[in-house]
């Protein structure tokens, strides 16, 4: 029976938490950790960054056994779904360096390093909270207006606007 793709951010975050415990119990999963390219992160209640690769966190209730024994799963499908709640952090962003260091430290616990081609995705809600904490309310209002306008644009026009930014 094929696995179902997660339908909520909470389900994806549950899988991120599960990824660590699954790593701790599976040498084969540890062996594959360095090959993951698309990592997803969220910050838990204690302020710790938690990581999981897209193909693992994008399927409901994923386990190491399922991950290792089913090549039919497609990370591109999970990434499309996860893009509803997460966004890639640009390498020029200060947060990227912080997250890259945290991911490297996490994988080092298992004797691994991240792929040179990795990218890190963070919850949009986390970025929004960070933005509110750092920016003034005038910037927030302007940002909200831009978001509202962008939501009314066609997909092609949104892409044009994004590329201009």
Secondary structure in CASP SS format (residue, H / E / C, confidence):
PFRMAT SS
TARGET T0000
AUTHOR 0000-0000-0000
METHOD secondary structure of the structure
MODEL  1
X C 1.00
X C 1.00
X C 1.00
X C 1.00
X E 1.00
X C 1.00
X C 1.00
X C 1.00
X H 1.00
X H 1.00
X H 1.00
X H 1.00
X H 1.00
X H 1.00
X H 1.00
X H 1.00
X H 1.00
X H 1.00
X H 1.00
X H 1.00
X H 1.00
X H 1.00
X H 1.00
X H 1.00
X C 1.00
X C 1.00
X H 1.00
X H 1.00
X H 1.00
X H 1.00
X H 1.00
X H 1.00
X H 1.00
X C 1.00
X C 1.00
X C 1.00
X C 1.00
X E 1.00
X E 1.00
X E 1.00
X E 1.00
X E 1.00
X E 1.00
X C 1.00
X C 1.00
X C 1.00
X C 1.00
X C 1.00
X E 1.00
X E 1.00
X E 1.00
X E 1.00
X E 1.00
X H 1.00
X H 1.00
X H 1.00
X H 1.00
X C 1.00
X E 1.00
X C 1.00
X C 1.00
X C 1.00
X C 1.00
X H 1.00
X H 1.00
X H 1.00
X H 1.00
X H 1.00
X H 1.00
X C 1.00
X C 1.00
X C 1.00
X C 1.00
X C 1.00
X H 1.00
X H 1.00
X H 1.00
X H 1.00
X H 1.00
X H 1.00
X H 1.00
X H 1.00
X C 1.00
X C 1.00
X C 1.00
X E 1.00
X E 1.00
X E 1.00
X C 1.00
X C 1.00
X C 1.00
X C 1.00
X C 1.00
X H 1.00
X H 1.00
X H 1.00
X H 1.00
X H 1.00
X H 1.00
X H 1.00
X H 1.00
X H 1.00
X H 1.00
X H 1.00
X H 1.00
X H 1.00
X H 1.00
X H 1.00
X C 1.00
X C 1.00
X C 1.00
X C 1.00
X C 1.00
X C 1.00
X C 1.00
X C 1.00
X C 1.00
X C 1.00
X E 1.00
X E 1.00
X E 1.00
X E 1.00
X E 1.00
X H 1.00
X H 1.00
X H 1.00
X H 1.00
X H 1.00
X H 1.00
X H 1.00
X H 1.00
X H 1.00
X H 1.00
X H 1.00
X C 1.00
X C 1.00
X H 1.00
X H 1.00
X H 1.00
X H 1.00
X H 1.00
X H 1.00
X H 1.00
X H 1.00
X H 1.00
X H 1.00
X H 1.00
X H 1.00
X H 1.00
X H 1.00
X H 1.00
X H 1.00
X C 1.00
X C 1.00
X H 1.00
X H 1.00
X H 1.00
X H 1.00
X H 1.00
X H 1.00
X H 1.00
X H 1.00
X H 1.00
X H 1.00
X C 1.00
END
